[in-house]
Amino acid sequence: MASVKESVSVAMAAYNGEKYIQAQIQSILSQLGPEDEIVISVDPSNDRTIERIEAFGDQRIRWISGPGKGLIKNFENAIRQTKNDIVFLCDQDDLWDPKKVEHVCAAMQDADLVLHDCEVTDASLHVLHPSFFQIHPPTASFRKNILKNSFMGCCMAFRKRLKKEILPFPDDLPMHDQWIGLVALKKGKVKILDRPLLSYRRHQENESSMDHASVLQMLAWRVHLLKALWKRGIL
């Protein structure tokens, strides 16, 4: 008997995303079925992000008002509103491979979270590195991921049941994707898929505070993360 196709939710956080968001949504829509959805949490923006989203006129796309408290809380808002079996995390400025949903859902058959490879590009999608994993080899070791994070949200999908474990995000998290990955390592099975399924667009606007953090700041973040895991009963 053929297995029943699992439904897909895409959780996207958006903020001043008019430049790239239409191309990103277009790369996703063709892979979705009629019961799948894209949930976009839009933080207060001063550009035409919402206009770009509404231009699709597709009932599978649902945008909601973001809390205006930064990227991590914006993602939390999007994830909380998803309803389907498998939740894909999605940035507003990348491009999905046409087979991303197919390959990730296949890998998810015996996993609770899948992390896949991606190619790294510049703002114009010229390839800088064909494999992010070659630059930053991932690991499924919990201890090693405390010290050096392997999990990149735009390359992750997880099962709906993990939502109750990861939400709400602890306050002052440095990285939501690291939190999700660590919880999944303790509460489920993580699979690493050595296949680039995304064009990860690097540009000035998507640099994070992690790119410029001091050693002391990174140490403080990890102590905070361990405390949050302990309080949640993960450790």
C-alpha positions as a Markdown table, in Angstrom:
| # | Residue | x | y | z |
|---|---|---|---|---|
| 1 | Met | 0.0 | 0.0 | 0.0 |
| 2 | Ala | 1.3 | 3.4 | -1.0 |
| 3 | Ser | 2.1 | 5.7 | 1.9 |
| 4 | Val | -0.2 | 8.7 | 2.5 |
| 5 | Lys | 1.5 | 12.0 | 1.5 |
| 6 | Glu | 2.2 | 14.1 | 4.6 |
| 7 | Ser | 1.0 | 17.7 | 4.5 |
| 8 | Val | 3.5 | 20.6 | 4.5 |
| 9 | Ser | 3.6 | 23.9 | 6.2 |
| 10 | Val | 6.3 | 26.5 | 5.3 |
| 11 | Ala | 7.0 | 29.0 | 8.2 |
| 12 | Met | 8.6 | 32.2 | 6.9 |
| 13 | Ala | 9.6 | 35.3 | 8.8 |
| 14 | Ala | 9.5 | 38.5 | 6.8 |
| 15 | Tyr | 10.7 | 42.1 | 7.3 |
| 16 | Asn | 11.3 | 44.7 | 4.6 |
| 17 | Gly | 11.5 | 41.8 | 2.2 |
| 18 | Glu | 10.1 | 43.2 | -1.0 |
| 19 | Lys | 13.4 | 42.8 | -2.9 |
| 20 | Tyr | 13.6 | 39.0 | -2.8 |
| 21 | Ile | 10.4 | 37.6 | -1.3 |
| 22 | Gln | 8.4 | 37.1 | -4.5 |
| 23 | Ala | 11.2 | 34.9 | -6.1 |
| 24 | Gln | 11.4 | 32.9 | -2.9 |
| 25 | Ile | 7.6 | 32.2 | -2.7 |
| 26 | Gln | 7.6 | 31.4 | -6.4 |
| 27 | Ser | 10.3 | 28.7 | -5.9 |
| 28 | Ile | 8.1 | 27.1 | -3.2 |
| 29 | Leu | 4.6 | 27.2 | -4.6 |
| 30 | Ser | 5.1 | 24.8 | -7.4 |
| 31 | Gln | 6.2 | 22.1 | -4.9 |
| 32 | Leu | 3.1 | 22.4 | -2.7 |
| 33 | Gly | -0.1 | 20.5 | -2.9 |
| 34 | Pro | -3.6 | 21.9 | -2.4 |
| 35 | Glu | -3.7 | 21.3 | 1.3 |
| 36 | Asp | -0.2 | 22.6 | 2.0 |
| 37 | Glu | 0.5 | 26.2 | 3.2 |
| 38 | Ile | 2.9 | 29.0 | 3.5 |
| 39 | Val | 2.6 | 31.0 | 6.8 |
| 40 | Ile | 4.4 | 34.3 | 6.7 |
| 41 | Ser | 4.8 | 36.4 | 9.8 |
| 42 | Val | 5.5 | 39.9 | 8.7 |
| 43 | Asp | 7.1 | 42.2 | 11.2 |
| 44 | Pro | 6.2 | 45.9 | 10.8 |
| 45 | Ser | 7.9 | 47.0 | 7.5 |
| 46 | Asn | 8.3 | 50.2 | 5.6 |
| 47 | Asp | 8.3 | 48.7 | 2.1 |
| 48 | Arg | 5.9 | 46.7 | -0.1 |
| 49 | Thr | 6.5 | 43.2 | 1.5 |
| 50 | Ile | 2.8 | 42.6 | 2.1 |
| 51 | Glu | 1.9 | 43.9 | -1.4 |
| 52 | Arg | 4.3 | 41.4 | -2.9 |
| 53 | Ile | 2.8 | 38.5 | -0.9 |
| 54 | Glu | -0.8 | 39.4 | -1.7 |
| 55 | Ala | 0.0 | 39.7 | -5.4 |
| 56 | Phe | 0.1 | 35.9 | -5.7 |
| 57 | Gly | -3.6 | 35.6 | -4.8 |
| 58 | Asp | -3.0 | 32.1 | -3.7 |
| 59 | Gln | -5.1 | 30.7 | -0.8 |
| 60 | Arg | -2.2 | 28.5 | 0.3 |
| 61 | Ile | -0.4 | 31.7 | 1.3 |
| 62 | Arg | -1.4 | 33.2 | 4.7 |
| 63 | Trp | 0.4 | 36.3 | 6.1 |
| 64 | Ile | 0.0 | 37.3 | 9.7 |
| 65 | Ser | 1.2 | 40.4 | 11.6 |
| 66 | Gly | 4.6 | 39.8 | 13.3 |
| 67 | Pro | 5.2 | 40.8 | 17.0 |
| 68 | Gly | 7.9 | 43.4 | 16.0 |
| 69 | Lys | 10.4 | 41.9 | 18.4 |
| 70 | Gly | 13.1 | 40.7 | 16.1 |
| 71 | Leu | 13.8 | 37.7 | 13.8 |
| 72 | Ile | 13.5 | 34.9 | 16.5 |
| 73 | Lys | 10.1 | 36.0 | 17.8 |
| 74 | Asn | 9.0 | 36.5 | 14.3 |
| 75 | Phe | 9.8 | 32.9 | 13.4 |
| 76 | Glu | 8.2 | 31.7 | 16.6 |
| 77 | Asn | 5.0 | 33.5 | 15.5 |
| 78 | Ala | 5.0 | 31.8 | 12.1 |
| 79 | Ile | 5.8 | 28.3 | 13.5 |
| 80 | Arg | 3.0 | 28.6 | 16.1 |
| 81 | Gln | 0.4 | 29.3 | 13.3 |
| 82 | Thr | 1.3 | 26.3 | 11.2 |
| 83 | Lys | -1.1 | 23.3 | 11.1 |
| 84 | Asn | 0.4 | 20.6 | 8.9 |
| 85 | Asp | 2.5 | 17.4 | 9.4 |
| 86 | Ile | 5.9 | 18.7 | 8.4 |
| 87 | Val | 7.1 | 22.3 | 9.1 |
| 88 | Phe | 9.8 | 23.8 | 6.8 |
| 89 | Leu | 11.6 | 26.9 | 8.1 |
| 90 | Cys | 12.1 | 29.5 | 5.4 |
| 91 | Asp | 14.0 | 32.8 | 5.0 |
| 92 | Gln | 12.5 | 35.5 | 2.8 |
| 93 | Asp | 15.5 | 35.9 | 0.5 |
| 94 | Asp | 16.7 | 32.4 | -0.6 |
| 95 | Leu | 15.6 | 30.1 | -3.5 |
| 96 | Trp | 14.4 | 26.6 | -3.1 |
| 97 | Asp | 15.6 | 23.7 | -5.3 |
| 98 | Pro | 12.6 | 22.4 | -7.3 |
| 99 | Lys | 12.9 | 19.0 | -5.6 |
| 100 | Lys | 13.5 | 20.3 | -2.0 |
| 101 | Val | 10.1 | 19.3 | -0.6 |
| 102 | Glu | 10.2 | 15.9 | -2.3 |
| 103 | His | 13.7 | 15.0 | -1.0 |
| 104 | Val | 13.1 | 16.3 | 2.5 |
| 105 | Cys | 9.7 | 14.6 | 2.9 |
| 106 | Ala | 11.3 | 11.3 | 1.7 |
| 107 | Ala | 14.1 | 11.7 | 4.3 |
| 108 | Met | 11.6 | 12.6 | 7.0 |
| 109 | Gln | 10.0 | 9.1 | 6.8 |
| 110 | Asp | 12.4 | 7.9 | 9.5 |
| 111 | Ala | 13.3 | 11.2 | 11.1 |
| 112 | Asp | 11.9 | 14.0 | 13.2 |
| 113 | Leu | 14.1 | 16.7 | 11.9 |
| 114 | Val | 16.0 | 16.9 | 8.6 |
| 115 | Leu | 19.0 | 19.2 | 7.9 |
| 116 | His | 20.1 | 19.5 | 4.3 |
| 117 | Asp | 23.0 | 21.1 | 2.5 |
| 118 | Cys | 22.8 | 24.3 | 0.4 |
| 119 | Glu | 24.8 | 26.2 | -2.1 |
| 120 | Val | 26.0 | 29.7 | -1.0 |
| 121 | Thr | 25.5 | 32.5 | -3.5 |
| 122 | Asp | 25.9 | 36.3 | -3.6 |
| 123 | Ala | 22.9 | 38.7 | -3.9 |
| 124 | Ser | 22.6 | 38.0 | -7.6 |
| 125 | Leu | 22.7 | 34.2 | -7.1 |
| 126 | His | 26.2 | 33.7 | -8.4 |
| 127 | Val | 27.5 | 30.6 | -6.7 |
| 128 | Leu | 30.3 | 31.3 | -4.1 |
| 129 | His | 30.4 | 27.8 | -2.6 |
| 130 | Pro | 28.6 | 24.8 | -4.1 |
| 131 | Ser | 28.3 | 23.2 | -0.6 |
| 132 | Phe | 27.8 | 24.8 | 2.7 |
| 133 | Phe | 28.6 | 21.5 | 4.3 |
| 134 | Gln | 32.0 | 21.5 | 2.8 |
| 135 | Ile | 32.8 | 24.8 | 4.5 |
| 136 | His | 31.0 | 23.9 | 7.8 |
| 137 | Pro | 30.7 | 20.1 | 8.1 |
| 138 | Pro | 27.6 | 19.3 | 10.2 |
| 139 | Thr | 27.3 | 16.9 | 13.1 |
| 140 | Ala | 24.5 | 15.1 | 14.9 |
| 141 | Ser | 26.4 | 15.3 | 18.2 |
| 142 | Phe | 24.5 | 17.2 | 20.9 |
| 143 | Arg | 27.7 | 18.2 | 22.7 |
| 144 | Lys | 29.4 | 19.5 | 19.5 |
| 145 | Asn | 26.3 | 21.5 | 18.6 |
| 146 | Ile | 26.4 | 23.3 | 21.9 |
| 147 | Leu | 30.0 | 24.4 | 21.1 |
| 148 | Lys | 29.5 | 25.0 | 17.3 |
| 149 | Asn | 26.1 | 25.1 | 15.8 |
| 150 | Ser | 25.4 | 22.9 | 12.7 |
| 151 | Phe | 21.7 | 23.8 | 12.3 |
| 152 | Met | 20.8 | 26.5 | 9.8 |
| 153 | Gly | 17.0 | 27.3 | 9.8 |
| 154 | Cys | 16.6 | 27.7 | 6.1 |
| 155 | Cys | 17.9 | 24.2 | 5.6 |
| 156 | Met | 15.7 | 22.6 | 8.2 |
| 157 | Ala | 12.3 | 20.9 | 8.4 |
| 158 | Phe | 10.7 | 19.1 | 11.4 |
| 159 | Arg | 7.7 | 17.1 | 12.4 |
| 160 | Lys | 4.6 | 18.9 | 13.9 |
| 161 | Arg | 5.0 | 17.0 | 17.2 |
| 162 | Leu | 8.2 | 18.9 | 17.9 |
| 163 | Lys | 6.3 | 22.1 | 18.2 |
| 164 | Lys | 5.2 | 21.4 | 21.7 |
| 165 | Glu | 8.9 | 20.7 | 22.7 |
| 166 | Ile | 10.4 | 23.8 | 21.1 |
| 167 | Leu | 7.7 | 26.4 | 21.8 |
| 168 | Pro | 7.7 | 28.9 | 23.3 |
| 169 | Phe | 11.3 | 29.9 | 22.5 |
| 170 | Pro | 13.2 | 30.9 | 25.6 |
| 171 | Asp | 13.8 | 34.6 | 25.9 |
| 172 | Asp | 17.1 | 36.1 | 24.6 |
| 173 | Leu | 18.0 | 33.1 | 22.4 |
| 174 | Pro | 21.0 | 33.9 | 20.2 |
| 175 | Met | 19.8 | 31.5 | 17.5 |
| 176 | His | 16.4 | 29.8 | 17.1 |
| 177 | Asp | 17.7 | 27.2 | 14.7 |
| 178 | Gln | 20.3 | 25.9 | 17.2 |
| 179 | Trp | 17.6 | 25.7 | 19.9 |
| 180 | Ile | 15.3 | 23.6 | 17.6 |
| 181 | Gly | 18.2 | 21.4 | 16.5 |
| 182 | Leu | 19.3 | 20.7 | 20.1 |
| 183 | Val | 15.8 | 19.9 | 21.2 |
| 184 | Ala | 15.3 | 17.6 | 18.3 |
| 185 | Leu | 18.6 | 15.8 | 19.1 |
| 186 | Lys | 17.3 | 15.0 | 22.6 |
| 187 | Lys | 13.6 | 14.4 | 21.8 |
| 188 | Gly | 13.7 | 12.7 | 18.4 |
| 189 | Lys | 15.8 | 11.6 | 15.5 |
| 190 | Val | 17.8 | 14.0 | 13.3 |
| 191 | Lys | 18.9 | 13.1 | 9.8 |
| 192 | Ile | 21.5 | 15.0 | 7.8 |
| 193 | Leu | 20.8 | 15.1 | 4.1 |
| 194 | Asp | 24.0 | 15.6 | 2.1 |
| 195 | Arg | 22.2 | 17.2 | -0.8 |
| 196 | Pro | 22.2 | 21.0 | -1.7 |
| 197 | Leu | 18.5 | 21.9 | -1.9 |
| 198 | Leu | 18.7 | 25.6 | -1.5 |
| 199 | Ser | 20.4 | 28.7 | -2.9 |
| 200 | Tyr | 21.5 | 30.5 | 0.3 |
| 201 | Arg | 21.7 | 34.2 | -0.7 |
| 202 | Arg | 24.4 | 36.1 | 1.2 |
| 203 | His | 24.0 | 39.9 | 1.2 |
| 204 | Gln | 24.6 | 42.9 | 3.5 |
| 205 | Glu | 21.0 | 42.9 | 4.8 |
| 206 | Asn | 21.0 | 39.4 | 6.2 |
| 207 | Glu | 24.2 | 39.6 | 8.3 |
| 208 | Ser | 23.4 | 38.6 | 11.9 |
| 209 | Ser | 24.9 | 39.7 | 15.2 |
| 210 | Met | 26.5 | 36.2 | 15.4 |
| 211 | Asp | 28.8 | 37.2 | 12.5 |
| 212 | His | 30.4 | 39.9 | 14.7 |
| 213 | Ala | 30.1 | 38.4 | 18.2 |
| 214 | Ser | 33.1 | 38.4 | 20.5 |
| 215 | Val | 34.4 | 35.2 | 22.2 |
| 216 | Leu | 33.0 | 36.3 | 25.5 |
| 217 | Gln | 29.6 | 37.0 | 24.0 |
| 218 | Met | 29.5 | 33.6 | 22.3 |
| 219 | Leu | 30.4 | 31.9 | 25.6 |
| 220 | Ala | 27.7 | 33.8 | 27.4 |
| 221 | Trp | 25.2 | 32.8 | 24.8 |
| 222 | Arg | 26.1 | 29.1 | 25.3 |
| 223 | Val | 25.7 | 29.3 | 29.0 |
| 224 | His | 22.3 | 30.9 | 28.5 |
| 225 | Leu | 21.4 | 28.2 | 26.1 |
| 226 | Leu | 22.4 | 25.4 | 28.5 |
| 227 | Lys | 20.3 | 27.0 | 31.3 |
| 228 | Ala | 17.3 | 27.3 | 28.9 |
| 229 | Leu | 17.6 | 23.6 | 28.0 |
| 230 | Trp | 17.9 | 22.6 | 31.7 |
| 231 | Lys | 14.8 | 24.7 | 32.6 |
| 232 | Arg | 12.8 | 23.1 | 29.8 |
| 233 | Gly | 13.8 | 19.6 | 31.0 |
| 234 | Ile | 15.8 | 18.8 | 27.9 |
| 235 | Leu | 19.1 | 18.1 | 29.8 |
